[in-house]
């Protein structure tokens, strides 16, 4: 199968918090990163993440700057959800 990614993914394992743009409740959710590239991030979250959602990662002191992303794909994995994000 041909690899469709334009950027090399590097394994990455950091716990982060994020919020969903437009969610007026102000809730934040936890996730764990799986891999990262110059333009993308793979995560696993217990909260359902939907294609097209805009999310913002909070600075949790893990040496990760505040990032914005859009969900490119999402799939259930057991009781969790795995998602691929485009960073901007």
ABEGO torsion letter per residue (X at the ends): XBBABABBBBBBBBBBBBBBBGBAAGBBBBBBBABBBAABBBBBBABBBBBGBBBBBBBAGAGBBBBBBBBABBBBBEABBBBBBBBX
